[in-house]
Amino acid sequence: MKPLFSLLFLFLATFAFAQTKILSWNIANFGKSKSEETITYIAKTLKDYDIIAIQEVVAGYGGAQAVARLTDELNRKGAKWEYVISDPTSSSAYKTERYAFIWKTSKVKKIGKAWLEKKYHLEIEREPYYCTFQYENKQFTLVNFHAITKKKQPETEIKYFKFLPDEYPTLNLIFAGDFNCPQSHSVFNSLKKMGFQSILVNQKTSLKQECKKEICLASEFDNMYYKTSKTTLLNSGIIPFYKNFSTLKEARKISDHVPIWFEFSLN
């Protein structure tokens, strides 16, 4: 009876606490260049998650169209999905892009309008994109972000994140995206002192040009940061999709980053 009881307990615990699953992905140059085959592959990769945060959506028409194509494909896989796309970011000196959120309507409800960060849009090239969701009777706000490249010193943008919790004191913020900066960098210390924690530690998320001695990932760039007093981490990880391809060159046609995911409950 003991093994049966343990199995039942595990099932009940999983059912009771496994709540919401966010996936964040920098899908490189996500626009009209992505074939139908690629869109289908991406949808298959994403379908078991509840909310998808996408970075690097092309600013032109092809980007919005790609998000719509992906949502249509997800809707063919047995659940109803909706999406929202940001306006192009206000960057003039750098590469302007859009962000997107796609969510499973049976799992979460979008609250109000999504918005681009207004206060720090001059200090941050691709200002973050916020969207509030409700799971049962609790709300959280995802902050979707794509930093400038490592060469351009992303910490000069990330340092403004320490002001965002005070700017939105009533919101449970979860920062997600491609920070082009590892969680060990001192720029994250201010957020950590406020009670924020990264979902990944010492986990590389960007693809090399070629695998060397079976090492295929290059840098710790993608992550999520959540406030431990408001949110409990149940599980997290990456999806090493590149293993489905014979070469990294082929995999990089999908993206040069792996998806990262966060399963959590709200306190």
C-alpha positions as CSV (number, residue, x, y, z in Angstrom):
1,M,0.0,0.0,0.0
2,K,2.9,2.4,0.7
3,P,4.0,2.8,-2.9
4,L,0.4,3.4,-3.9
5,F,-0.1,6.0,-1.2
6,S,3.1,7.8,-2.2
7,L,2.0,7.8,-5.8
8,L,-1.4,9.2,-4.8
9,F,0.2,11.9,-2.6
10,L,2.5,12.9,-5.4
11,F,-0.4,13.2,-7.8
12,L,-2.5,15.2,-5.4
13,A,0.5,17.5,-4.5
14,T,1.2,18.1,-8.2
15,F,-2.5,18.7,-8.9
16,A,-2.8,21.1,-6.0
17,F,0.4,23.1,-6.5
18,A,1.3,22.9,-10.2
19,Q,-0.3,26.1,-11.2
20,T,1.0,28.3,-13.9
21,K,3.8,27.7,-16.4
22,I,5.4,30.6,-18.2
23,L,7.8,30.1,-21.2
24,S,10.0,32.9,-22.4
25,W,11.8,32.8,-25.7
26,N,13.9,35.1,-27.8
27,I,12.8,33.7,-31.2
28,A,15.5,35.3,-33.4
29,N,14.1,37.7,-36.0
30,F,10.6,36.4,-35.6
31,G,8.8,37.6,-38.7
32,K,8.0,36.7,-42.3
33,S,11.2,34.7,-42.7
34,K,9.9,32.0,-40.5
35,S,8.4,29.2,-42.7
36,E,5.2,27.4,-42.0
37,E,7.3,24.3,-41.0
38,T,9.2,26.5,-38.5
39,I,5.9,27.9,-37.1
40,T,4.5,24.4,-36.7
41,Y,7.7,23.3,-34.9
42,I,7.6,26.3,-32.5
43,A,3.9,25.7,-31.7
44,K,4.6,22.1,-30.9
45,T,7.4,23.2,-28.5
46,L,5.2,25.8,-26.8
47,K,1.8,24.0,-26.5
48,D,2.1,22.6,-23.0
49,Y,2.8,26.0,-21.4
50,D,0.2,28.6,-20.2
51,I,1.8,31.9,-21.1
52,I,4.4,32.6,-23.8
53,A,6.6,35.7,-23.6
54,I,8.4,36.4,-26.9
55,Q,11.3,38.7,-27.6
56,E,12.7,39.8,-30.9
57,V,9.4,40.1,-32.9
58,V,10.2,42.0,-36.1
59,A,8.9,45.6,-35.9
60,G,7.4,45.6,-39.4
61,Y,4.2,43.9,-40.5
62,G,5.8,40.5,-40.8
63,G,6.4,40.3,-37.0
64,A,2.8,40.8,-36.0
65,Q,1.8,38.4,-38.8
66,A,4.2,35.8,-37.4
67,V,2.7,36.0,-33.9
68,A,-0.8,35.6,-35.4
69,R,0.4,32.6,-37.5
70,L,1.8,31.0,-34.4
71,T,-1.4,31.6,-32.4
72,D,-3.4,30.1,-35.2
73,E,-1.2,27.0,-35.1
74,L,-1.5,26.7,-31.3
75,N,-5.3,26.9,-31.6
76,R,-5.2,23.8,-33.8
77,K,-3.6,21.8,-31.0
78,G,-6.6,21.4,-28.7
79,A,-6.7,24.6,-26.6
80,K,-7.8,28.2,-27.2
81,W,-5.0,30.8,-27.2
82,E,-5.1,34.6,-27.5
83,Y,-2.2,37.1,-28.1
84,V,-1.2,40.7,-27.7
85,I,1.7,42.5,-29.5
86,S,3.5,45.6,-28.4
87,D,4.0,48.7,-30.6
88,P,7.6,48.9,-31.9
89,T,10.0,49.9,-29.1
90,S,11.1,53.5,-29.1
91,S,14.7,52.9,-29.9
92,S,16.1,55.1,-32.6
93,A,19.8,54.5,-32.1
94,Y,19.4,50.7,-32.0
95,K,17.3,47.9,-33.5
96,T,13.6,48.5,-32.8
97,E,11.5,45.4,-32.1
98,R,8.1,44.3,-30.8
99,Y,7.3,42.0,-27.9
100,A,4.4,39.5,-27.7
101,F,2.4,37.5,-25.2
102,I,0.4,34.5,-26.1
103,W,-1.7,32.8,-23.4
104,K,-4.1,29.8,-22.9
105,T,-7.5,31.3,-22.1
106,S,-8.6,28.2,-20.1
107,K,-5.7,28.8,-17.7
108,V,-5.3,32.5,-17.3
109,K,-7.2,35.7,-17.9
110,K,-5.6,38.9,-19.2
111,I,-6.4,42.0,-17.0
112,G,-6.5,45.4,-18.6
113,K,-4.2,46.5,-21.4
114,A,-0.6,45.6,-21.9
115,W,1.8,48.5,-22.1
116,L,5.4,49.5,-22.9
117,E,7.4,51.1,-20.1
118,K,7.0,54.9,-20.5
119,K,9.2,56.3,-17.7
120,Y,12.5,54.8,-18.7
121,H,12.0,54.5,-22.5
122,L,14.9,56.9,-23.1
123,E,17.3,55.1,-20.8
124,I,16.3,51.6,-22.1
125,E,16.6,51.1,-25.8
126,R,13.9,48.4,-26.1
127,E,11.7,49.4,-23.1
128,P,10.0,46.5,-21.3
129,Y,6.5,45.3,-22.2
130,Y,4.0,44.6,-19.3
131,C,0.9,42.5,-19.2
132,T,-1.1,41.5,-16.1
133,F,-2.7,38.0,-15.9
134,Q,-5.0,36.5,-13.4
135,Y,-4.9,32.8,-12.3
136,E,-8.0,32.0,-10.2
137,N,-8.3,35.0,-7.9
138,K,-4.6,36.1,-7.9
139,Q,-2.8,38.4,-10.3
140,F,0.8,38.8,-11.5
141,T,2.4,41.1,-14.1
142,L,4.9,39.8,-16.6
143,V,7.6,42.2,-17.7
144,N,8.9,41.1,-21.1
145,F,12.4,42.4,-21.9
146,H,15.2,42.2,-24.5
147,A,18.4,44.1,-23.5
148,I,21.0,45.6,-25.8
149,T,23.9,43.2,-26.7
150,K,26.7,42.4,-24.4
151,K,29.1,44.6,-26.3
152,K,26.8,47.6,-25.7
153,Q,26.8,46.9,-21.9
154,P,23.3,45.8,-21.0
155,E,23.9,46.5,-17.3
156,T,23.5,50.2,-18.2
157,E,19.9,49.4,-18.9
158,I,19.2,46.7,-16.3
159,K,20.3,49.1,-13.5
160,Y,16.9,50.9,-14.0
161,F,15.0,47.7,-13.1
162,K,15.6,48.4,-9.4
163,F,13.1,51.3,-9.7
164,L,10.3,49.4,-11.4
165,P,8.9,47.6,-8.2
166,D,8.4,51.0,-6.6
167,E,6.9,52.4,-9.8
168,Y,4.3,49.7,-9.7
169,P,3.9,49.0,-5.9
170,T,0.6,47.1,-6.2
171,L,1.8,44.7,-8.9
172,N,3.5,41.3,-8.5
173,L,6.2,41.8,-11.1
174,I,7.9,38.8,-12.8
175,F,10.8,39.9,-15.1
176,A,11.3,37.6,-18.1
177,G,13.5,37.7,-21.2
178,D,16.9,38.0,-22.7
179,F,19.0,40.2,-20.5
180,N,22.3,39.6,-22.4
181,C,23.8,39.4,-18.9
182,P,24.2,36.6,-16.4
183,Q,22.3,36.5,-13.1
184,S,25.6,36.6,-11.3
185,H,26.3,40.1,-12.5
186,S,26.3,42.8,-9.7
187,V,23.7,44.8,-11.6
188,F,21.0,42.3,-10.3
189,N,22.1,42.8,-6.6
190,S,19.6,45.6,-6.0
191,L,16.7,43.4,-7.2
192,K,18.0,40.5,-5.1
193,K,18.1,42.7,-2.0
194,M,14.4,43.5,-2.7
195,G,13.6,39.8,-2.5
196,F,13.8,38.9,-6.2
197,Q,15.4,35.7,-7.3
198,S,16.4,34.2,-10.7
199,I,14.8,31.0,-11.8
200,L,18.0,29.8,-13.4
201,V,21.6,29.8,-12.0
202,N,24.7,28.9,-14.0
203,Q,22.5,27.9,-16.9
204,K,23.6,28.9,-20.4
205,T,20.8,29.7,-22.8
206,S,22.3,31.0,-26.1
207,L,23.5,28.7,-28.9
208,K,27.1,28.5,-30.1
209,Q,27.9,28.6,-33.8
210,E,29.0,25.0,-33.5
211,C,29.0,22.4,-30.7
212,K,32.5,21.8,-29.3
213,K,33.1,18.5,-27.4
214,E,29.2,18.3,-27.1
215,I,29.0,21.7,-25.5
216,C,26.5,23.6,-27.6
217,L,25.4,26.5,-25.3
218,A,27.4,29.8,-25.0
219,S,26.2,32.3,-22.5
220,E,23.8,32.8,-19.5
221,F,21.6,35.5,-21.1
222,D,17.9,34.4,-20.6
223,N,16.3,34.3,-17.2
224,M,13.2,35.3,-15.1
225,Y,13.2,37.1,-11.8
226,Y,10.4,36.8,-9.3
227,K,9.7,38.1,-5.8
228,T,9.9,35.2,-3.4
229,S,7.4,36.7,-0.9
230,K,4.7,36.7,-3.5
231,T,5.6,33.7,-5.8
232,T,6.9,30.2,-5.1
233,L,9.1,28.4,-7.6
234,L,7.9,24.9,-8.2
235,N,10.2,24.0,-11.2
236,S,12.2,25.7,-13.9
237,G,14.5,24.9,-16.8
238,I,15.3,25.2,-20.5
239,I,14.1,23.3,-23.6
240,P,17.2,22.1,-25.4
241,F,15.4,22.1,-28.8
242,Y,18.7,22.1,-30.7
243,K,19.1,18.4,-29.9
244,N,16.3,17.7,-32.4
245,F,18.5,19.0,-35.3
246,S,21.6,17.4,-36.8
247,T,23.6,20.7,-36.7
248,L,23.5,24.0,-34.7
249,K,23.3,25.8,-38.1
250,E,19.9,24.1,-38.7
251,A,18.7,24.8,-35.1
252,R,19.7,28.4,-35.4
253,K,17.1,28.8,-38.2
254,I,14.6,28.5,-35.4
255,S,16.5,30.7,-32.9
256,D,19.9,31.3,-31.4
257,H,18.4,31.0,-27.9
258,V,16.7,28.2,-26.1
259,P,13.3,28.7,-24.5
260,I,13.3,29.0,-20.7
261,W,10.4,28.1,-18.4
262,F,9.1,28.7,-14.9
263,E,6.4,26.8,-13.1
264,F,5.1,28.5,-10.0
265,S,2.3,29.1,-7.5
266,L,1.2,32.4,-6.1
267,N,1.4,33.0,-2.4
